[in-house]
Structures are given as C-alpha cells and as structure tokens.
Amino acid sequence: MIMNRLYMLVGIPASGKTTWSNNQSFTKDCVIISTDQYVEEYAAQTGKTYTEAFQEYMPIAVDRMTDAVIEAREAGRNIIWDQTSTSIGTRAKKFRMLPNYYAIAVVFPIPERQELERRLTSRPGKIVPIDVVDRMIGNWEEPTLEEGFMEIWKV
C-alpha cells in the first residue's frame, strides 16, 4: 500500500522553507499548507501589510489551514506543511491530524546571523521581530525518527 506523504518543513522564519517548496518539481502533486498564504491573502484584500494583518487574522488563518489539512487528507493528497514546526509539541499536533502519512522532516539550517537579519529585513511588510526569532532558536528541538518521522532530510 502506498502511503500519502507529508513533508513537514522545520525551520525558523527566513530559513528558506517557502523558497525550497516553490523550487521542488514534486510540489505540483502536493497541497501546500501554510497560515502565511491566508494572512497574505487577507492583507491584500484589506490593503494591509502582512505584519498588520497577522495579529488580527491569525486565528482565522489557523482555522482555514486546519480545514485545508482535513480536505487534503480526505482527498488522499500529499502535503507540504510550510510552518516553522521547530518544537516537538507543534509537530505532534500535525502528526495527530495526519496519522497515516509517511512523514518526512525537511530541516532548514539556521542562517548565520548577518544573513538571517538580511533575509528578515528583505521582506517588505512582513516583519518578524528578531527577539521572536531568537526565542525560536533558543527553543529549537531537532526532529527525530522517534517522534514519528520516517525520514529526515537536511537542506
């Protein structure tokens, strides 16, 4: 029996997750799951920046993302889950939603500080405060096979 695949992207903001998924040939066969797409859509509709829309719209974006996961699962689609997923707890929630998927962690290295700051400031209207990113780095939990991954890919 062929299992559907889950590519869970694991990395801090600006580590290259979305760029990577946009440049993979197999993504045409996958549903890309991300709250960012909903926040960006709402921001465009309301004339706000991503940063302005984030606080207001994130709870709705999470609900829409959850609906998209369920729809993809019920349709038997492969999934690329494009979120930070830097802790075991956040990954466990995703595993619970997709228990019968062949899960692959796609792990993105933390860029050197200067490069990270360059990337974070190069996204107009999408500000992730460096202290938030630093907390993510400090709380980083490396993905393991024991938590449920079948493979771990280092980008």
C-alpha positions as CSV (number, residue, x, y, z in Angstrom):
1,M,0.0,0.0,0.0
2,I,1.3,3.4,-1.0
3,M,1.1,6.0,1.8
4,N,0.5,9.6,1.2
5,R,3.5,11.8,2.0
6,L,3.8,14.6,4.5
7,Y,6.8,16.9,4.0
8,M,6.9,18.8,7.3
9,L,9.2,21.8,6.8
10,V,11.2,22.6,10.0
11,G,12.9,25.9,10.3
12,I,12.8,29.4,11.7
13,P,11.4,32.3,9.8
14,A,13.5,33.3,6.8
15,S,15.4,30.0,6.7
16,G,14.2,29.2,3.2
17,K,11.2,26.9,3.7
18,T,8.8,28.6,1.2
19,T,11.6,29.2,-1.3
20,W,12.5,25.5,-1.1
21,S,9.0,24.3,-1.6
22,N,8.4,26.6,-4.6
23,N,11.5,25.2,-6.3
24,Q,10.8,21.4,-6.0
25,S,9.4,19.6,-9.0
26,F,7.3,17.3,-7.0
27,T,5.3,20.0,-5.3
28,K,2.8,20.1,-8.2
29,D,1.4,16.9,-6.7
30,C,1.2,18.3,-3.2
31,V,-1.1,20.6,-1.3
32,I,0.9,23.3,0.4
33,I,-0.4,24.0,3.9
34,S,0.6,27.3,5.5
35,T,-1.1,30.0,7.5
36,D,1.0,32.6,5.7
37,Q,-1.0,32.1,2.5
38,Y,-4.2,33.1,4.3
39,V,-2.7,36.0,6.1
40,E,-1.1,37.3,2.9
41,E,-4.5,36.9,1.1
42,Y,-6.3,38.8,3.8
43,A,-3.7,41.5,3.9
44,A,-4.0,42.0,0.1
45,Q,-7.8,42.2,0.3
46,T,-7.7,44.7,3.1
47,G,-4.8,46.8,1.9
48,K,-2.7,45.9,5.0
49,T,0.8,44.6,5.3
50,Y,1.4,41.0,6.4
51,T,2.5,42.4,9.8
52,E,-0.6,44.5,10.2
53,A,-2.9,41.6,9.3
54,F,-1.0,38.9,11.3
55,Q,-2.4,39.7,14.8
56,E,-6.0,40.3,13.6
57,Y,-6.3,37.4,11.2
58,M,-4.1,34.6,12.5
59,P,-6.9,32.8,14.4
60,I,-9.0,32.7,11.2
61,A,-5.9,31.7,9.2
62,V,-5.3,28.7,11.6
63,D,-8.9,27.6,11.1
64,R,-8.6,27.9,7.3
65,M,-5.3,26.0,7.4
66,T,-6.9,23.2,9.5
67,D,-9.8,22.9,7.1
68,A,-7.3,22.7,4.2
69,V,-5.4,19.8,6.0
70,I,-8.6,17.9,6.5
71,E,-9.7,18.4,2.9
72,A,-6.2,17.3,1.6
73,R,-6.3,14.2,3.9
74,E,-9.8,13.2,2.9
75,A,-8.8,13.6,-0.8
76,G,-5.7,11.5,-0.3
77,R,-3.3,14.2,-1.3
78,N,0.4,14.6,-0.5
79,I,1.1,17.6,1.8
80,I,3.9,20.1,2.3
81,W,3.3,21.7,5.6
82,D,5.1,25.1,5.5
83,Q,5.3,26.4,9.0
84,T,8.2,26.7,11.5
85,S,7.5,23.4,13.3
86,T,10.5,24.0,15.5
87,S,9.2,22.1,18.6
88,I,8.2,18.5,19.2
89,G,4.9,19.8,20.5
90,T,3.9,21.7,17.4
91,R,5.0,18.7,15.2
92,A,3.0,16.3,17.4
93,K,-0.2,18.3,16.6
94,K,0.4,17.9,12.9
95,F,1.1,14.1,13.3
96,R,-2.2,13.7,15.1
97,M,-4.0,15.3,12.1
98,L,-2.2,13.0,9.6
99,P,-1.7,9.7,11.4
100,N,-1.4,7.5,8.3
101,Y,1.0,9.7,6.4
102,Y,4.6,8.8,5.5
103,A,6.2,11.8,7.3
104,I,9.4,13.4,6.1
105,A,11.1,16.2,8.1
106,V,12.7,18.7,5.8
107,V,15.1,20.6,8.1
108,F,16.4,24.0,7.3
109,P,19.6,25.2,8.9
110,I,19.6,28.4,10.9
111,P,21.3,31.0,8.7
112,E,24.4,32.9,10.0
113,R,23.3,36.0,12.0
114,Q,24.1,38.6,9.3
115,E,22.4,36.6,6.6
116,L,19.3,35.9,8.9
117,E,19.0,39.7,9.6
118,R,19.3,40.4,5.9
119,R,16.6,38.0,5.0
120,L,14.3,39.2,7.8
121,T,14.6,42.8,6.6
122,S,14.3,42.0,2.9
123,R,10.6,41.1,3.2
124,P,8.7,44.4,2.9
125,G,5.6,44.5,5.1
126,K,6.5,41.1,6.7
127,I,8.3,41.8,9.9
128,V,9.2,39.1,12.3
129,P,10.9,40.7,15.3
130,I,14.4,39.3,15.9
131,D,13.6,38.6,19.6
132,V,10.8,36.3,18.4
133,V,13.3,34.5,16.1
134,D,15.9,34.3,18.8
135,R,13.3,32.6,21.1
136,M,12.6,30.1,18.4
137,I,16.3,29.4,18.0
138,G,16.7,29.0,21.8
139,N,13.7,26.6,21.9
140,W,14.8,24.6,18.8
141,E,14.1,20.9,19.1
142,E,15.8,18.8,16.4
143,P,13.4,16.4,14.6
144,T,13.9,12.7,15.3
145,L,12.7,9.4,13.9
146,E,11.4,8.5,17.3
147,E,8.8,11.3,17.3
148,G,7.2,9.8,14.1
149,F,9.3,10.8,11.1
150,M,10.1,8.1,8.6
151,E,12.9,10.2,7.0
152,I,14.8,13.4,7.9
153,W,16.1,15.5,5.1
154,K,18.7,18.2,5.8
155,V,18.5,21.1,3.3
